[in-house]
Amino acid sequence: MSVFADLLLLPDNRHPGEGRGPGRWRAAYATPDSGLRRNDGIRIALALTTAFLVILLLSTPAFAQAAPAAPVDNGGALSRAMGQISGDGRSLSLSLQILILMSLLTVLPSLILMMTSFTRIIIVLSLLRQALGLQQTPPNQVLLGLSLFLSLFVMRPAIDQINQLAFDPYGKGQISIEEAVGRSGKVLHGFMAKQTRESDLKLFAGLAEAPPFRTSADIPFTILLPAFVTSELKTAFQIGFMIFLPFLIIDLVVASTLMALGMMMLSPTIISMPFKLLLFVLVDGWALTMGSLAGSFAT
């Protein structure tokens, strides 16, 4: 240890002209001052070592105690799903759960558009706004909110079935996540099959060169999804045509009247818009539109 202390204290104090061999160190290392410095270094090293050992011995019982087992949370489907994703049955940390949920939210809009009644409702409400001659009233956010809540009302029977057949049993640990997804898919499959036209199914089945299906349950999602969206677009355009007719008649009457009066420079839209709004309010147009949309879905 004294050799290392010498190397640390005065590694390069040599007489001028002396070589760099190991036997060329100055004799000053043998002085009382150097001995005191070596003793001080040894005392400091021993003190630090003793303190470290004392701390280690005191903390060993704390480390040796077994940590209590974390209670297993089987009360929620989301907790079980996060546990299966982690692979060891334990729930993921909050940050990872938020990251996974945010990633799933990016897929949610496409699922809402392709597997629920949202597509038909938002298209009909947009066509209604155009028929009234209003460009930004109601705003897009209002139309989206109305479409979303009306979709929830229309899809409530399917949502209740999914909750009863898949979500609750999975949360209680009675079924696996694969079986829960399969049960949920069957419920949505039945809803979409009821709203899809047979002609659209035949079209996409022919494009996929699929064999004939004996029952609607045999239709795969790869054929049912595009057929369902196409059928929803067709139905929405048909409803939009029926909405446009009364407002189109008002436009024709107003335009003919202005032409007869020689007011060709006056825009018919400015004159017809108040009459459209008056007609829509008098017949309680919002209630009729919402009720007709909700009743247009097969149950």
Rosetta constraint file for C-alpha pairs under 8 A:
AtomPair CA 1 CA 5 HARMONIC 6.27 0.50
AtomPair CA 2 CA 6 HARMONIC 6.07 0.50
AtomPair CA 2 CA 38 HARMONIC 7.26 0.50
AtomPair CA 3 CA 7 HARMONIC 6.29 0.50
AtomPair CA 4 CA 8 HARMONIC 6.19 0.50
AtomPair CA 5 CA 9 HARMONIC 6.04 0.50
AtomPair CA 5 CA 38 HARMONIC 6.50 0.50
AtomPair CA 5 CA 41 HARMONIC 7.79 0.50
AtomPair CA 6 CA 10 HARMONIC 6.04 0.50
AtomPair CA 6 CA 11 HARMONIC 6.83 0.50
AtomPair CA 6 CA 29 HARMONIC 7.58 0.50
AtomPair CA 6 CA 38 HARMONIC 7.93 0.50
AtomPair CA 7 CA 11 HARMONIC 4.67 0.50
AtomPair CA 13 CA 25 HARMONIC 7.25 0.50
AtomPair CA 13 CA 26 HARMONIC 6.99 0.50
AtomPair CA 14 CA 18 HARMONIC 6.61 0.50
AtomPair CA 14 CA 24 HARMONIC 7.22 0.50
AtomPair CA 14 CA 25 HARMONIC 5.89 0.50
AtomPair CA 14 CA 26 HARMONIC 5.82 0.50
AtomPair CA 15 CA 26 HARMONIC 7.01 0.50
AtomPair CA 18 CA 24 HARMONIC 6.75 0.50
AtomPair CA 19 CA 24 HARMONIC 6.60 0.50
AtomPair CA 20 CA 24 HARMONIC 6.59 0.50
AtomPair CA 27 CA 31 HARMONIC 7.75 0.50
AtomPair CA 28 CA 34 HARMONIC 7.49 0.50
AtomPair CA 29 CA 34 HARMONIC 5.59 0.50
AtomPair CA 29 CA 35 HARMONIC 7.45 0.50
AtomPair CA 30 CA 34 HARMONIC 6.61 0.50
AtomPair CA 30 CA 35 HARMONIC 6.85 0.50
AtomPair CA 31 CA 35 HARMONIC 6.48 0.50
AtomPair CA 32 CA 36 HARMONIC 6.19 0.50
AtomPair CA 33 CA 37 HARMONIC 6.26 0.50
AtomPair CA 34 CA 38 HARMONIC 6.20 0.50
AtomPair CA 35 CA 39 HARMONIC 6.18 0.50
AtomPair CA 36 CA 40 HARMONIC 6.11 0.50
AtomPair CA 37 CA 41 HARMONIC 6.21 0.50
AtomPair CA 38 CA 42 HARMONIC 6.21 0.50
AtomPair CA 39 CA 43 HARMONIC 6.14 0.50
AtomPair CA 40 CA 44 HARMONIC 6.21 0.50
AtomPair CA 41 CA 45 HARMONIC 6.18 0.50
AtomPair CA 42 CA 46 HARMONIC 6.10 0.50
AtomPair CA 43 CA 47 HARMONIC 6.06 0.50
AtomPair CA 44 CA 48 HARMONIC 6.18 0.50
AtomPair CA 45 CA 49 HARMONIC 6.12 0.50
AtomPair CA 46 CA 50 HARMONIC 6.05 0.50
AtomPair CA 47 CA 51 HARMONIC 6.16 0.50
AtomPair CA 48 CA 52 HARMONIC 6.14 0.50
AtomPair CA 49 CA 53 HARMONIC 6.23 0.50
AtomPair CA 50 CA 54 HARMONIC 6.20 0.50
AtomPair CA 51 CA 55 HARMONIC 6.23 0.50
AtomPair CA 52 CA 56 HARMONIC 6.12 0.50
AtomPair CA 53 CA 57 HARMONIC 6.10 0.50
AtomPair CA 54 CA 58 HARMONIC 6.18 0.50
AtomPair CA 55 CA 59 HARMONIC 6.11 0.50
AtomPair CA 56 CA 60 HARMONIC 6.05 0.50
AtomPair CA 57 CA 61 HARMONIC 7.79 0.50
AtomPair CA 58 CA 62 HARMONIC 7.93 0.50
AtomPair CA 59 CA 63 HARMONIC 6.50 0.50
AtomPair CA 60 CA 64 HARMONIC 5.99 0.50
AtomPair CA 61 CA 65 HARMONIC 6.28 0.50
AtomPair CA 72 CA 90 HARMONIC 7.69 0.50
AtomPair CA 73 CA 79 HARMONIC 6.92 0.50
AtomPair CA 73 CA 80 HARMONIC 7.62 0.50
AtomPair CA 74 CA 79 HARMONIC 7.19 0.50
AtomPair CA 74 CA 80 HARMONIC 6.46 0.50
AtomPair CA 74 CA 171 HARMONIC 6.72 0.50
AtomPair CA 74 CA 172 HARMONIC 6.33 0.50
AtomPair CA 74 CA 173 HARMONIC 6.79 0.50
AtomPair CA 75 CA 79 HARMONIC 7.70 0.50
AtomPair CA 75 CA 171 HARMONIC 5.97 0.50
AtomPair CA 75 CA 172 HARMONIC 6.10 0.50
AtomPair CA 76 CA 80 HARMONIC 6.44 0.50
AtomPair CA 76 CA 171 HARMONIC 4.60 0.50
AtomPair CA 76 CA 172 HARMONIC 7.03 0.50
AtomPair CA 77 CA 81 HARMONIC 6.07 0.50
AtomPair CA 77 CA 167 HARMONIC 6.57 0.50
AtomPair CA 77 CA 168 HARMONIC 7.27 0.50
AtomPair CA 77 CA 170 HARMONIC 5.76 0.50
AtomPair CA 77 CA 171 HARMONIC 3.63 0.50
AtomPair CA 77 CA 172 HARMONIC 7.31 0.50
AtomPair CA 78 CA 82 HARMONIC 6.18 0.50
AtomPair CA 78 CA 171 HARMONIC 7.39 0.50
AtomPair CA 79 CA 83 HARMONIC 6.13 0.50
AtomPair CA 79 CA 91 HARMONIC 6.04 0.50
AtomPair CA 80 CA 84 HARMONIC 6.20 0.50
AtomPair CA 80 CA 89 HARMONIC 7.60 0.50
AtomPair CA 80 CA 91 HARMONIC 7.24 0.50
AtomPair CA 80 CA 171 HARMONIC 6.86 0.50
AtomPair CA 80 CA 173 HARMONIC 7.99 0.50
AtomPair CA 81 CA 85 HARMONIC 6.22 0.50
AtomPair CA 81 CA 177 HARMONIC 7.20 0.50
AtomPair CA 82 CA 86 HARMONIC 6.27 0.50
AtomPair CA 82 CA 90 HARMONIC 7.66 0.50
AtomPair CA 82 CA 91 HARMONIC 5.31 0.50
AtomPair CA 82 CA 92 HARMONIC 5.91 0.50
AtomPair CA 82 CA 97 HARMONIC 7.17 0.50
AtomPair CA 83 CA 87 HARMONIC 6.51 0.50
AtomPair CA 83 CA 88 HARMONIC 6.75 0.50
AtomPair CA 83 CA 89 HARMONIC 4.46 0.50
AtomPair CA 83 CA 90 HARMONIC 4.60 0.50
AtomPair CA 83 CA 91 HARMONIC 4.29 0.50
AtomPair CA 83 CA 92 HARMONIC 6.43 0.50
AtomPair CA 84 CA 88 HARMONIC 6.95 0.50
AtomPair CA 84 CA 89 HARMONIC 5.62 0.50
AtomPair CA 84 CA 90 HARMONIC 7.66 0.50
AtomPair CA 86 CA 90 HARMONIC 6.72 0.50
AtomPair CA 86 CA 91 HARMONIC 6.86 0.50
AtomPair CA 86 CA 92 HARMONIC 6.17 0.50
AtomPair CA 92 CA 96 HARMONIC 6.15 0.50
AtomPair CA 92 CA 97 HARMONIC 6.16 0.50
AtomPair CA 93 CA 97 HARMONIC 6.23 0.50
AtomPair CA 94 CA 98 HARMONIC 6.16 0.50
AtomPair CA 95 CA 99 HARMONIC 6.22 0.50
AtomPair CA 96 CA 100 HARMONIC 6.17 0.50
AtomPair CA 97 CA 101 HARMONIC 6.12 0.50
AtomPair CA 98 CA 102 HARMONIC 6.02 0.50
AtomPair CA 99 CA 103 HARMONIC 6.23 0.50
AtomPair CA 100 CA 104 HARMONIC 6.26 0.50
AtomPair CA 101 CA 105 HARMONIC 6.20 0.50
AtomPair CA 102 CA 106 HARMONIC 6.82 0.50
AtomPair CA 103 CA 107 HARMONIC 7.41 0.50
AtomPair CA 104 CA 108 HARMONIC 6.52 0.50
AtomPair CA 105 CA 109 HARMONIC 7.53 0.50
AtomPair CA 107 CA 111 HARMONIC 6.54 0.50
AtomPair CA 108 CA 112 HARMONIC 6.18 0.50
AtomPair CA 109 CA 113 HARMONIC 6.18 0.50
AtomPair CA 110 CA 114 HARMONIC 6.06 0.50
AtomPair CA 111 CA 115 HARMONIC 5.63 0.50
AtomPair CA 111 CA 116 HARMONIC 7.61 0.50
AtomPair CA 112 CA 116 HARMONIC 5.53 0.50
AtomPair CA 112 CA 117 HARMONIC 7.95 0.50
AtomPair CA 112 CA 118 HARMONIC 6.47 0.50
AtomPair CA 113 CA 117 HARMONIC 7.67 0.50
AtomPair CA 113 CA 118 HARMONIC 5.87 0.50
AtomPair CA 113 CA 119 HARMONIC 5.46 0.50
AtomPair CA 114 CA 119 HARMONIC 7.40 0.50
AtomPair CA 114 CA 225 HARMONIC 6.51 0.50
AtomPair CA 114 CA 226 HARMONIC 7.90 0.50
AtomPair CA 114 CA 228 HARMONIC 7.57 0.50
AtomPair CA 114 CA 229 HARMONIC 6.07 0.50
AtomPair CA 115 CA 188 HARMONIC 7.01 0.50
AtomPair CA 115 CA 192 HARMONIC 6.90 0.50
AtomPair CA 115 CA 225 HARMONIC 7.12 0.50
AtomPair CA 115 CA 228 HARMONIC 7.94 0.50
AtomPair CA 116 CA 151 HARMONIC 7.13 0.50
AtomPair CA 116 CA 155 HARMONIC 7.13 0.50
AtomPair CA 116 CA 192 HARMONIC 7.64 0.50
AtomPair CA 117 CA 121 HARMONIC 6.60 0.50
AtomPair CA 117 CA 151 HARMONIC 5.54 0.50
AtomPair CA 117 CA 154 HARMONIC 7.14 0.50
AtomPair CA 117 CA 155 HARMONIC 7.30 0.50
AtomPair CA 118 CA 122 HARMONIC 6.12 0.50
AtomPair CA 118 CA 147 HARMONIC 6.10 0.50
AtomPair CA 118 CA 148 HARMONIC 6.53 0.50
AtomPair CA 118 CA 151 HARMONIC 5.49 0.50
AtomPair CA 119 CA 123 HARMONIC 6.27 0.50
AtomPair CA 119 CA 229 HARMONIC 7.64 0.50
AtomPair CA 119 CA 232 HARMONIC 6.77 0.50
AtomPair CA 119 CA 233 HARMONIC 7.40 0.50
AtomPair CA 120 CA 124 HARMONIC 6.24 0.50
AtomPair CA 120 CA 232 HARMONIC 5.46 0.50
AtomPair CA 120 CA 233 HARMONIC 6.37 0.50
AtomPair CA 120 CA 235 HARMONIC 7.18 0.50
AtomPair CA 120 CA 236 HARMONIC 5.09 0.50
AtomPair CA 121 CA 125 HARMONIC 6.24 0.50
AtomPair CA 121 CA 147 HARMONIC 5.65 0.50
AtomPair CA 121 CA 150 HARMONIC 7.81 0.50
AtomPair CA 121 CA 151 HARMONIC 7.54 0.50
AtomPair CA 121 CA 236 HARMONIC 7.41 0.50
AtomPair CA 121 CA 293 HARMONIC 6.79 0.50
AtomPair CA 122 CA 126 HARMONIC 6.13 0.50
AtomPair CA 122 CA 143 HARMONIC 6.86 0.50
AtomPair CA 122 CA 144 HARMONIC 6.81 0.50
AtomPair CA 122 CA 147 HARMONIC 5.52 0.50
AtomPair CA 123 CA 127 HARMONIC 6.19 0.50
AtomPair CA 123 CA 233 HARMONIC 7.90 0.50
AtomPair CA 123 CA 236 HARMONIC 6.22 0.50
AtomPair CA 123 CA 237 HARMONIC 7.85 0.50
AtomPair CA 124 CA 128 HARMONIC 6.14 0.50
AtomPair CA 124 CA 236 HARMONIC 5.62 0.50
AtomPair CA 124 CA 237 HARMONIC 7.34 0.50
AtomPair CA 124 CA 239 HARMONIC 6.78 0.50
AtomPair CA 124 CA 240 HARMONIC 5.64 0.50
AtomPair CA 125 CA 129 HARMONIC 6.35 0.50
AtomPair CA 125 CA 143 HARMONIC 6.76 0.50
AtomPair CA 125 CA 147 HARMONIC 7.99 0.50
AtomPair CA 126 CA 130 HARMONIC 6.46 0.50
AtomPair CA 126 CA 143 HARMONIC 7.56 0.50
AtomPair CA 127 CA 131 HARMONIC 6.09 0.50
AtomPair CA 127 CA 240 HARMONIC 5.77 0.50
AtomPair CA 127 CA 244 HARMONIC 7.96 0.50
AtomPair CA 128 CA 132 HARMONIC 6.32 0.50
AtomPair CA 128 CA 240 HARMONIC 6.88 0.50
AtomPair CA 128 CA 243 HARMONIC 6.61 0.50
AtomPair CA 128 CA 244 HARMONIC 7.37 0.50
AtomPair CA 129 CA 133 HARMONIC 6.52 0.50
AtomPair CA 129 CA 134 HARMONIC 5.57 0.50
AtomPair CA 129 CA 135 HARMONIC 6.98 0.50
AtomPair CA 129 CA 137 HARMONIC 7.17 0.50
AtomPair CA 129 CA 138 HARMONIC 7.37 0.50
AtomPair CA 130 CA 134 HARMONIC 5.85 0.50
AtomPair CA 130 CA 135 HARMONIC 6.57 0.50
AtomPair CA 131 CA 243 HARMONIC 7.33 0.50
AtomPair CA 131 CA 244 HARMONIC 5.44 0.50
AtomPair CA 131 CA 247 HARMONIC 6.36 0.50
AtomPair CA 131 CA 248 HARMONIC 7.75 0.50
AtomPair CA 132 CA 247 HARMONIC 6.90 0.50
AtomPair CA 132 CA 273 HARMONIC 6.76 0.50
AtomPair CA 132 CA 276 HARMONIC 6.14 0.50
AtomPair CA 132 CA 277 HARMONIC 7.00 0.50
AtomPair CA 133 CA 269 HARMONIC 7.31 0.50
AtomPair CA 133 CA 273 HARMONIC 6.49 0.50
AtomPair CA 134 CA 138 HARMONIC 7.85 0.50
AtomPair CA 136 CA 140 HARMONIC 7.32 0.50
AtomPair CA 138 CA 142 HARMONIC 6.15 0.50
AtomPair CA 138 CA 143 HARMONIC 6.74 0.50
AtomPair CA 139 CA 143 HARMONIC 6.55 0.50
AtomPair CA 140 CA 144 HARMONIC 6.08 0.50
AtomPair CA 141 CA 145 HARMONIC 6.12 0.50
AtomPair CA 142 CA 146 HARMONIC 6.16 0.50
AtomPair CA 143 CA 147 HARMONIC 6.02 0.50
AtomPair CA 144 CA 148 HARMONIC 6.02 0.50
AtomPair CA 145 CA 149 HARMONIC 6.26 0.50
AtomPair CA 146 CA 150 HARMONIC 5.99 0.50
AtomPair CA 147 CA 151 HARMONIC 5.92 0.50
AtomPair CA 148 CA 152 HARMONIC 6.32 0.50
AtomPair CA 149 CA 153 HARMONIC 6.41 0.50
AtomPair CA 150 CA 154 HARMONIC 6.23 0.50
AtomPair CA 150 CA 290 HARMONIC 7.73 0.50
AtomPair CA 150 CA 294 HARMONIC 7.38 0.50
AtomPair CA 151 CA 155 HARMONIC 5.88 0.50
AtomPair CA 152 CA 156 HARMONIC 5.72 0.50
AtomPair CA 153 CA 294 HARMONIC 8.00 0.50
AtomPair CA 154 CA 294 HARMONIC 6.14 0.50
AtomPair CA 154 CA 297 HARMONIC 7.68 0.50
AtomPair CA 155 CA 159 HARMONIC 6.06 0.50
AtomPair CA 156 CA 160 HARMONIC 6.00 0.50
AtomPair CA 157 CA 161 HARMONIC 6.29 0.50
AtomPair CA 158 CA 162 HARMONIC 6.22 0.50
AtomPair CA 158 CA 187 HARMONIC 6.27 0.50
AtomPair CA 158 CA 188 HARMONIC 6.93 0.50
AtomPair CA 158 CA 191 HARMONIC 7.28 0.50
AtomPair CA 159 CA 163 HARMONIC 6.14 0.50
AtomPair CA 160 CA 164 HARMONIC 6.09 0.50
AtomPair CA 161 CA 165 HARMONIC 5.80 0.50
AtomPair CA 161 CA 166 HARMONIC 7.90 0.50
AtomPair CA 161 CA 187 HARMONIC 7.07 0.50
AtomPair CA 162 CA 166 HARMONIC 5.33 0.50
AtomPair CA 162 CA 167 HARMONIC 6.36 0.50
AtomPair CA 162 CA 183 HARMONIC 7.21 0.50
AtomPair CA 162 CA 184 HARMONIC 5.30 0.50
AtomPair CA 162 CA 187 HARMONIC 6.68 0.50
AtomPair CA 163 CA 167 HARMONIC 4.66 0.50
AtomPair CA 163 CA 168 HARMONIC 5.83 0.50
AtomPair CA 164 CA 168 HARMONIC 5.79 0.50
AtomPair CA 164 CA 169 HARMONIC 7.40 0.50
AtomPair CA 165 CA 169 HARMONIC 6.68 0.50
AtomPair CA 165 CA 180 HARMONIC 7.74 0.50
AtomPair CA 165 CA 183 HARMONIC 6.71 0.50
AtomPair CA 165 CA 184 HARMONIC 7.67 0.50
AtomPair CA 166 CA 170 HARMONIC 6.04 0.50
AtomPair CA 166 CA 179 HARMONIC 7.68 0.50
AtomPair CA 166 CA 180 HARMONIC 4.56 0.50
AtomPair CA 166 CA 181 HARMONIC 7.26 0.50
AtomPair CA 166 CA 183 HARMONIC 5.87 0.50
AtomPair CA 166 CA 184 HARMONIC 6.18 0.50
AtomPair CA 167 CA 171 HARMONIC 6.12 0.50
AtomPair CA 167 CA 180 HARMONIC 6.71 0.50
AtomPair CA 168 CA 172 HARMONIC 6.31 0.50
AtomPair CA 169 CA 173 HARMONIC 6.30 0.50
AtomPair CA 169 CA 174 HARMONIC 5.21 0.50
AtomPair CA 169 CA 175 HARMONIC 6.03 0.50
AtomPair CA 169 CA 180 HARMONIC 7.97 0.50
AtomPair CA 170 CA 174 HARMONIC 5.72 0.50
AtomPair CA 170 CA 175 HARMONIC 5.10 0.50
AtomPair CA 170 CA 176 HARMONIC 6.30 0.50
AtomPair CA 170 CA 177 HARMONIC 6.68 0.50
AtomPair CA 170 CA 180 HARMONIC 6.36 0.50
AtomPair CA 175 CA 179 HARMONIC 6.25 0.50
AtomPair CA 175 CA 180 HARMONIC 6.71 0.50
AtomPair CA 176 CA 180 HARMONIC 6.31 0.50
AtomPair CA 177 CA 181 HARMONIC 6.15 0.50
AtomPair CA 178 CA 182 HARMONIC 6.21 0.50
AtomPair CA 179 CA 183 HARMONIC 6.16 0.50
AtomPair CA 180 CA 184 HARMONIC 6.23 0.50
AtomPair CA 181 CA 185 HARMONIC 6.07 0.50
AtomPair CA 182 CA 186 HARMONIC 6.30 0.50
AtomPair CA 183 CA 187 HARMONIC 6.55 0.50
AtomPair CA 184 CA 188 HARMONIC 6.45 0.50
AtomPair CA 185 CA 189 HARMONIC 5.85 0.50
AtomPair CA 186 CA 190 HARMONIC 6.16 0.50
AtomPair CA 187 CA 191 HARMONIC 6.45 0.50
AtomPair CA 188 CA 192 HARMONIC 6.18 0.50
AtomPair CA 189 CA 193 HARMONIC 6.05 0.50
AtomPair CA 189 CA 217 HARMONIC 7.49 0.50
AtomPair CA 189 CA 221 HARMONIC 7.55 0.50
AtomPair CA 189 CA 224 HARMONIC 7.95 0.50
AtomPair CA 190 CA 194 HARMONIC 6.38 0.50
AtomPair CA 190 CA 216 HARMONIC 7.88 0.50
AtomPair CA 190 CA 217 HARMONIC 7.31 0.50
AtomPair CA 191 CA 195 HARMONIC 6.78 0.50
AtomPair CA 191 CA 299 HARMONIC 7.77 0.50
AtomPair CA 192 CA 196 HARMONIC 6.22 0.50
AtomPair CA 192 CA 224 HARMONIC 7.42 0.50
AtomPair CA 192 CA 225 HARMONIC 7.83 0.50
AtomPair CA 192 CA 228 HARMONIC 6.14 0.50
AtomPair CA 193 CA 216 HARMONIC 6.54 0.50
AtomPair CA 193 CA 224 HARMONIC 7.15 0.50
AtomPair CA 193 CA 228 HARMONIC 7.40 0.50
AtomPair CA 194 CA 298 HARMONIC 6.16 0.50
AtomPair CA 194 CA 299 HARMONIC 7.41 0.50
AtomPair CA 195 CA 228 HARMONIC 6.88 0.50
AtomPair CA 195 CA 231 HARMONIC 7.46 0.50
AtomPair CA 195 CA 232 HARMONIC 7.65 0.50
AtomPair CA 195 CA 297 HARMONIC 6.68 0.50
AtomPair CA 195 CA 298 HARMONIC 6.16 0.50
AtomPair CA 196 CA 200 HARMONIC 7.08 0.50
AtomPair CA 196 CA 201 HARMONIC 7.27 0.50
AtomPair CA 196 CA 224 HARMONIC 7.95 0.50
AtomPair CA 196 CA 227 HARMONIC 6.47 0.50
AtomPair CA 196 CA 228 HARMONIC 4.96 0.50
AtomPair CA 196 CA 231 HARMONIC 5.53 0.50
AtomPair CA 196 CA 232 HARMONIC 7.50 0.50
AtomPair CA 197 CA 201 HARMONIC 6.54 0.50
AtomPair CA 197 CA 227 HARMONIC 7.68 0.50
AtomPair CA 197 CA 228 HARMONIC 7.73 0.50
AtomPair CA 197 CA 231 HARMONIC 6.04 0.50
AtomPair CA 198 CA 202 HARMONIC 6.20 0.50
AtomPair CA 199 CA 203 HARMONIC 6.19 0.50
AtomPair CA 200 CA 204 HARMONIC 6.44 0.50
AtomPair CA 200 CA 227 HARMONIC 5.11 0.50
AtomPair CA 200 CA 228 HARMONIC 7.73 0.50
AtomPair CA 200 CA 230 HARMONIC 7.04 0.50
AtomPair CA 200 CA 231 HARMONIC 6.60 0.50
AtomPair CA 201 CA 205 HARMONIC 5.92 0.50
AtomPair CA 201 CA 223 HARMONIC 7.00 0.50
AtomPair CA 201 CA 224 HARMONIC 6.80 0.50
AtomPair CA 201 CA 227 HARMONIC 5.43 0.50
AtomPair CA 202 CA 206 HARMONIC 5.95 0.50
AtomPair CA 203 CA 207 HARMONIC 6.36 0.50
AtomPair CA 203 CA 227 HARMONIC 7.91 0.50
AtomPair CA 204 CA 208 HARMONIC 6.10 0.50
AtomPair CA 204 CA 223 HARMONIC 5.84 0.50
AtomPair CA 204 CA 226 HARMONIC 7.47 0.50
AtomPair CA 204 CA 227 HARMONIC 6.51 0.50
AtomPair CA 205 CA 209 HARMONIC 5.90 0.50
AtomPair CA 205 CA 210 HARMONIC 5.29 0.50
AtomPair CA 205 CA 211 HARMONIC 7.69 0.50
AtomPair CA 205 CA 223 HARMONIC 6.21 0.50
AtomPair CA 206 CA 210 HARMONIC 6.39 0.50
AtomPair CA 208 CA 223 HARMONIC 7.58 0.50
AtomPair CA 213 CA 218 HARMONIC 5.91 0.50
AtomPair CA 213 CA 219 HARMONIC 6.47 0.50
AtomPair CA 214 CA 218 HARMONIC 6.89 0.50
AtomPair CA 215 CA 219 HARMONIC 7.51 0.50
AtomPair CA 219 CA 223 HARMONIC 6.80 0.50
AtomPair CA 219 CA 224 HARMONIC 6.41 0.50
AtomPair CA 220 CA 224 HARMONIC 6.17 0.50
AtomPair CA 221 CA 225 HARMONIC 5.60 0.50
AtomPair CA 222 CA 226 HARMONIC 7.28 0.50
AtomPair CA 223 CA 227 HARMONIC 6.33 0.50
AtomPair CA 224 CA 228 HARMONIC 5.84 0.50
AtomPair CA 225 CA 229 HARMONIC 6.32 0.50
AtomPair CA 226 CA 230 HARMONIC 6.10 0.50
AtomPair CA 227 CA 231 HARMONIC 6.07 0.50
AtomPair CA 228 CA 232 HARMONIC 6.11 0.50
AtomPair CA 229 CA 233 HARMONIC 6.25 0.50
AtomPair CA 230 CA 234 HARMONIC 6.32 0.50
AtomPair CA 231 CA 235 HARMONIC 6.21 0.50
AtomPair CA 232 CA 236 HARMONIC 6.05 0.50
AtomPair CA 233 CA 237 HARMONIC 6.22 0.50
AtomPair CA 234 CA 238 HARMONIC 6.33 0.50
AtomPair CA 235 CA 239 HARMONIC 6.32 0.50
AtomPair CA 236 CA 240 HARMONIC 6.07 0.50
AtomPair CA 237 CA 241 HARMONIC 6.13 0.50
AtomPair CA 238 CA 242 HARMONIC 6.57 0.50
AtomPair CA 239 CA 243 HARMONIC 6.36 0.50
AtomPair CA 240 CA 244 HARMONIC 6.17 0.50
AtomPair CA 241 CA 245 HARMONIC 6.48 0.50
AtomPair CA 242 CA 246 HARMONIC 8.00 0.50
AtomPair CA 243 CA 247 HARMONIC 7.57 0.50
AtomPair CA 244 CA 248 HARMONIC 5.88 0.50
AtomPair CA 245 CA 249 HARMONIC 6.34 0.50
AtomPair CA 246 CA 250 HARMONIC 6.52 0.50
AtomPair CA 247 CA 251 HARMONIC 6.35 0.50
AtomPair CA 247 CA 276 HARMONIC 6.19 0.50
AtomPair CA 248 CA 252 HARMONIC 6.27 0.50
AtomPair CA 249 CA 253 HARMONIC 6.20 0.50
AtomPair CA 250 CA 254 HARMONIC 6.12 0.50
AtomPair CA 250 CA 272 HARMONIC 6.48 0.50
AtomPair CA 250 CA 275 HARMONIC 7.46 0.50
AtomPair CA 250 CA 276 HARMONIC 7.12 0.50
AtomPair CA 251 CA 255 HARMONIC 5.99 0.50
AtomPair CA 251 CA 268 HARMONIC 6.94 0.50
AtomPair CA 251 CA 269 HARMONIC 7.31 0.50
AtomPair CA 251 CA 272 HARMONIC 5.88 0.50
AtomPair CA 252 CA 256 HARMONIC 6.03 0.50
AtomPair CA 253 CA 257 HARMONIC 6.13 0.50
AtomPair CA 254 CA 258 HARMONIC 6.21 0.50
AtomPair CA 254 CA 268 HARMONIC 6.15 0.50
AtomPair CA 254 CA 271 HARMONIC 6.98 0.50
AtomPair CA 254 CA 272 HARMONIC 6.10 0.50
AtomPair CA 255 CA 259 HARMONIC 6.19 0.50
AtomPair CA 255 CA 268 HARMONIC 5.44 0.50
AtomPair CA 256 CA 260 HARMONIC 6.17 0.50
AtomPair CA 257 CA 261 HARMONIC 6.24 0.50
AtomPair CA 258 CA 262 HARMONIC 6.10 0.50
AtomPair CA 258 CA 263 HARMONIC 5.04 0.50
AtomPair CA 258 CA 264 HARMONIC 6.35 0.50
AtomPair CA 258 CA 266 HARMONIC 7.63 0.50
AtomPair CA 258 CA 268 HARMONIC 7.36 0.50
AtomPair CA 259 CA 263 HARMONIC 5.92 0.50
AtomPair CA 259 CA 264 HARMONIC 5.75 0.50
AtomPair CA 267 CA 271 HARMONIC 7.23 0.50
AtomPair CA 268 CA 272 HARMONIC 6.00 0.50
AtomPair CA 269 CA 273 HARMONIC 5.85 0.50
AtomPair CA 270 CA 274 HARMONIC 7.72 0.50
AtomPair CA 271 CA 275 HARMONIC 7.51 0.50
AtomPair CA 272 CA 276 HARMONIC 6.20 0.50
AtomPair CA 273 CA 277 HARMONIC 6.22 0.50
AtomPair CA 274 CA 278 HARMONIC 6.06 0.50
AtomPair CA 275 CA 279 HARMONIC 6.08 0.50
AtomPair CA 276 CA 280 HARMONIC 6.09 0.50
AtomPair CA 277 CA 281 HARMONIC 6.11 0.50
AtomPair CA 278 CA 282 HARMONIC 6.07 0.50
AtomPair CA 279 CA 283 HARMONIC 6.29 0.50
AtomPair CA 280 CA 284 HARMONIC 6.20 0.50
AtomPair CA 280 CA 285 HARMONIC 4.91 0.50
AtomPair CA 280 CA 286 HARMONIC 7.90 0.50
AtomPair CA 281 CA 285 HARMONIC 5.97 0.50
AtomPair CA 283 CA 288 HARMONIC 7.96 0.50
AtomPair CA 284 CA 288 HARMONIC 6.40 0.50
AtomPair CA 285 CA 289 HARMONIC 5.95 0.50
AtomPair CA 286 CA 290 HARMONIC 6.05 0.50
AtomPair CA 287 CA 291 HARMONIC 5.90 0.50
AtomPair CA 288 CA 292 HARMONIC 5.88 0.50
AtomPair CA 289 CA 293 HARMONIC 6.05 0.50
AtomPair CA 290 CA 294 HARMONIC 6.15 0.50
AtomPair CA 291 CA 295 HARMONIC 6.08 0.50
AtomPair CA 292 CA 296 HARMONIC 6.02 0.50
AtomPair CA 293 CA 297 HARMONIC 7.34 0.50
